[in-house]
Amino acid sequence: MQIIRDYQFVTPDDRGASAAIGNFDGVHIGHQSVIDLARKAAPQAPLGLLTFEPHPRAYFAPQSAGFRLTSSETRAHRLAKLGVEKLYELPFNAALANLTPESFARDVIADGLGLSHVVVGADFCFGRGRKGTAEDLAAFGQQMGFGVTIAPLVQSGDGQVSSTSIRQALTDGRPRDAAQMLGHWHRIDGPVIGGEQRGRDLGFPTANMSIDDLHQPKYGVYAVLVDVLDGPHQGSYFGASSIGTRPMFGENKANIETYLFDFSGDLYGHTLSVALVDYLRPELKFDGLDALITQMGRDCDQAREILAAL
């Protein structure tokens, strides 16, 4: 997959794609249906996807709490797995934010990227002040020479599938409900960073990762699937993760700490992908280390049982 980050200087080989347009945070089943429609709309054209970085919400409210389900790197990795060939990841800045809907259609889609066909969700809004609708885009497409498909919103058993509903499921500690809407386990990806090494002293050495800028799931302990993506220990493992501020040891910045079952080795600096499978219990503050160690053993036993049944 090729990533293009400038719509004003595009090579002829990068024009003519059939592209889905949106933020695609989480790449959930609704997003996947939009991408599939882009593939079917022009099967001879390269499959593309037009998105923005940073997320427009982060641009307009930079001090807001982390809300993203996926980083740009994780999103790109998942899109490549879906067969996207051209990822147009445009910088979302003042110039782009101030384009009128007509200017966006003409300058970015038609003249800039030269897209042959675009697919958007029925609730798609674009242009300055989000004044452009999916129907407006279809009208511009007729004028400017690109096809437009408006995708219906995808429903799950509990209603409309959206990044917002997935965030709520994770906030509630319902990772399986989130996975049903995502079409895959919710994963937290990133490099292993240095920690206090308390887990090692307790007999449960953990790999620590930052969750800065990401939507934070309900704090507590989870049964997880772990993929080590690089290095000598590359592979897949079962494990248990703790997400939160570690109240047993005072106030700390929230992160995710993962204990890999039946693993021995150094993971510092390597990249993990941690999939949340089941929420086991909330964060607790114990009377002493012995009680904590006993509970950690129980957590791991419960996680092993859940993961073995997958």
C-alpha positions in Angstrom: 0.0 0.0 0.0 1.2 3.5 -0.9 0.6 6.5 1.3 0.1 9.8 -0.4 0.0 12.9 1.8 -0.3 15.8 -0.7 -3.2 16.4 -3.0 -1.6 19.1 -5.0 1.4 17.2 -6.3 0.1 13.7 -7.3 1.8 11.6 -9.9 -0.3 10.2 -12.8 0.1 6.7 -11.4 -1.6 7.8 -8.2 -4.7 9.3 -9.9 -7.9 7.5 -11.0 -8.5 5.5 -7.9 -11.9 4.5 -6.6 -11.8 5.7 -3.0 -13.7 5.5 0.2 -13.7 8.8 2.2 -13.9 9.3 6.0 -11.9 9.2 9.2 -12.1 5.4 9.6 -11.2 5.4 13.3 -11.2 1.7 14.3 -11.9 0.5 10.7 -15.1 -1.1 11.9 -17.6 -3.2 9.9 -19.3 0.0 8.6 -16.0 1.3 7.3 -15.3 -2.1 5.8 -18.6 -2.1 3.9 -17.8 1.4 2.5 -14.3 0.2 1.4 -16.0 -2.9 -0.3 -18.4 -0.6 -2.2 -15.4 1.4 -3.5 -13.8 -1.8 -4.6 -17.0 -3.0 -6.4 -17.8 0.5 -7.9 -14.7 0.5 -10.2 -13.0 -2.9 -10.1 -10.5 -2.0 -12.7 -9.3 1.1 -10.7 -6.9 1.0 -7.8 -8.6 0.8 -4.5 -8.1 4.0 -2.5 -9.0 5.6 0.8 -9.1 9.3 1.5 -8.6 10.3 5.2 -7.1 13.0 7.3 -4.3 13.3 9.9 -4.7 14.5 12.6 -8.3 13.5 13.0 -10.4 16.7 12.5 -11.8 16.4 16.0 -8.3 16.6 17.4 -7.6 19.6 15.2 -10.6 21.6 16.4 -10.2 20.6 20.0 -6.5 19.9 20.6 -6.9 19.9 24.4 -9.6 17.2 24.4 -8.9 13.9 26.1 -7.7 11.0 23.9 -10.5 9.6 21.9 -9.0 7.7 19.0 -9.6 3.9 18.7 -6.5 3.5 16.5 -3.3 5.5 15.8 -2.6 6.4 12.2 -0.1 3.6 12.0 -2.6 1.0 13.2 -5.2 2.3 10.8 -2.8 2.1 7.9 -1.9 -1.5 8.8 -5.5 -2.6 8.9 -6.3 -0.8 5.7 -3.5 -2.6 4.0 -4.9 -5.9 5.1 -8.2 -5.0 3.5 -6.5 -4.5 0.2 -6.3 -0.7 0.0 -3.7 0.2 -2.5 -3.6 4.0 -2.3 -4.0 5.7 1.1 -4.5 9.4 0.7 -3.7 10.6 4.2 -4.0 14.4 3.9 -2.8 16.8 6.6 -5.8 18.3 8.2 -4.8 22.0 8.6 -6.3 25.4 8.4 -6.2 25.5 4.6 -8.0 22.2 4.3 -10.5 23.0 7.1 -11.5 26.3 5.3 -12.3 24.8 1.9 -15.9 25.2 1.0 -17.7 21.9 0.1 -17.5 22.8 -3.6 -13.8 23.7 -3.3 -13.1 20.4 -1.6 -14.9 18.5 -4.3 -13.1 20.3 -7.1 -9.6 21.0 -5.7 -9.1 17.8 -3.7 -11.2 15.1 -5.2 -11.4 16.0 -8.9 -8.4 18.1 -9.8 -6.0 17.2 -7.0 -6.3 13.5 -6.6 -8.2 12.8 -9.8 -10.4 10.2 -8.2 -12.6 8.3 -10.6 -15.2 7.3 -8.0 -15.8 8.0 -4.3 -17.9 6.2 -1.6 -19.1 7.9 1.5 -21.5 7.0 4.3 -25.0 8.4 4.4 -24.1 10.7 7.3 -20.9 12.1 5.6 -20.3 15.8 6.0 -17.5 17.8 4.5 -16.2 21.3 3.8 -16.0 24.4 6.0 -18.4 24.1 8.9 -19.3 20.6 7.8 -21.9 22.2 5.5 -21.6 19.7 2.6 -23.7 16.5 2.7 -23.4 13.2 0.9 -26.1 14.4 -1.5 -24.1 17.6 -2.2 -21.1 15.5 -3.0 -23.1 13.4 -5.5 -24.2 16.6 -7.2 -20.6 17.9 -7.4 -19.6 14.5 -8.8 -22.0 14.9 -11.7 -20.6 18.3 -12.5 -16.9 17.5 -12.1 -16.7 14.0 -13.6 -16.4 11.6 -10.7 -18.8 8.9 -9.6 -20.4 8.9 -6.1 -21.9 6.1 -4.1 -23.7 6.8 -0.8 -23.4 3.8 1.5 -26.2 3.0 3.9 -25.3 3.0 7.6 -24.6 -0.5 8.9 -26.7 -1.8 11.8 -25.7 -4.3 14.5 -27.9 -6.0 17.0 -27.9 -2.9 19.3 -28.3 -0.3 16.6 -26.1 1.7 14.3 -22.4 0.8 14.1 -20.2 3.8 14.8 -16.9 4.7 16.3 -18.8 6.4 19.1 -20.8 3.3 20.0 -17.5 1.3 20.0 -15.9 3.8 22.4 -18.9 3.4 24.7 -18.7 -0.4 24.7 -15.0 -0.1 25.6 -15.8 2.5 28.3 -18.4 0.1 29.8 -15.9 -2.8 29.8 -17.6 -4.7 27.0 -14.8 -5.6 24.6 -16.7 -8.4 22.9 -19.5 -6.0 22.0 -16.9 -3.7 20.6 -15.4 -6.6 18.6 -18.8 -7.4 17.1 -19.0 -3.9 15.7 -15.4 -3.7 14.7 -15.3 -7.1 13.0 -12.1 -7.8 14.9 -10.8 -7.5 18.4 -10.0 -4.0 19.6 -6.3 -3.8 19.7 -3.8 -1.4 21.4 -0.6 -1.3 19.4 2.7 0.3 20.3 6.3 -0.1 21.4 7.2 -1.5 24.8 8.4 1.2 27.1 10.3 1.2 30.3 8.4 0.8 33.6 9.0 0.5 37.3 9.7 -3.3 37.0 7.3 -4.0 39.8 5.7 -6.9 37.9 9.1 -8.6 37.7 9.5 -8.3 41.4 6.0 -9.8 41.9 6.7 -12.7 39.7 4.6 -11.3 36.8 6.9 -9.4 34.5 4.9 -7.1 32.2 5.4 -5.3 29.0 4.3 -1.6 29.4 2.8 0.5 26.6 1.5 4.0 26.4 -2.2 4.7 25.8 -1.7 8.5 25.4 -4.0 10.0 22.7 -6.1 6.8 22.5 -9.6 6.2 23.9 -9.0 4.6 27.3 -11.1 1.4 27.9 -12.6 0.8 31.3 -9.8 0.5 33.8 -9.1 -3.0 35.1 -7.8 -6.4 34.1 -8.4 -8.1 30.8 -7.8 -11.4 29.1 -5.8 -10.6 26.0 -4.3 -12.0 22.8 -0.8 -10.6 22.2 1.1 -10.4 18.9 4.8 -9.5 19.1 5.2 -7.8 15.7 9.0 -7.7 15.5 12.2 -8.9 17.0 13.4 -12.4 17.9 10.2 -13.2 19.9 7.8 -12.4 17.0 4.7 -14.5 17.4 1.3 -14.8 19.1 0.7 -15.3 22.8 -2.0 -15.5 25.4 -1.9 -13.0 28.3 -3.5 -10.8 30.8 -3.4 -7.0 30.8 -4.0 -4.3 33.3 -5.2 -0.9 32.1 -5.2 2.0 34.5 -3.3 4.0 37.0 -2.0 1.2 39.4 -3.8 2.4 42.6 -1.8 -0.1 44.7 1.3 2.1 44.1 -0.2 5.6 44.3 -1.2 8.0 41.5 0.3 7.2 38.2 -0.3 8.0 34.5 -2.6 5.5 32.9 -1.0 2.9 30.7 -1.4 -0.8 29.7 0.7 -3.5 31.3 0.7 -7.0 29.7 1.9 -10.3 31.2 2.5 -12.8 28.4 1.9 -16.4 29.5 4.7 -18.9 29.1 7.1 -16.3 27.8 10.7 -15.4 28.7 12.6 -12.7 26.9 13.3 -9.0 26.6 10.6 -7.0 24.7 11.8 -3.4 25.3 11.6 -1.3 22.2 9.7 -4.0 20.2 6.1 -3.5 19.0 3.1 -5.3 20.5 -0.5 -5.6 19.4 -2.7 -6.3 22.4 -6.3 -7.5 21.7 -8.8 -7.0 24.4 -11.0 -10.2 24.7 -12.8 -10.1 28.1 -13.0 -7.7 31.0 -12.1 -9.7 34.2 -12.3 -7.2 37.1 -11.9 -3.5 38.0 -8.7 -1.9 39.4 -8.4 -2.7 43.1 -6.2 -1.5 45.9 -5.1 -4.5 48.1 -4.1 -4.6 51.7 -0.7 -5.9 50.9 1.5 -7.4 48.2 0.6 -11.0 49.1 -3.1 -10.3 48.4 -2.1 -8.6 45.1 0.0 -11.6 44.0 -2.8 -14.0 44.9 -5.3 -12.1 42.9 -2.9 -11.8 39.9 -2.6 -15.6 39.9 -6.4 -15.9 39.9 -6.6 -13.3 37.0 -4.2 -15.3 34.9 -6.0 -18.6 35.6 -9.3 -17.0 34.5 -7.7 -15.5 31.4 -6.1 -18.8 30.4 -9.5 -20.5 30.7 -11.3 -17.8 28.6 -8.6 -17.7 25.9 -8.3 -21.5 25.6 -12.0 -21.6 24.7 -11.7 -19.2 21.8 
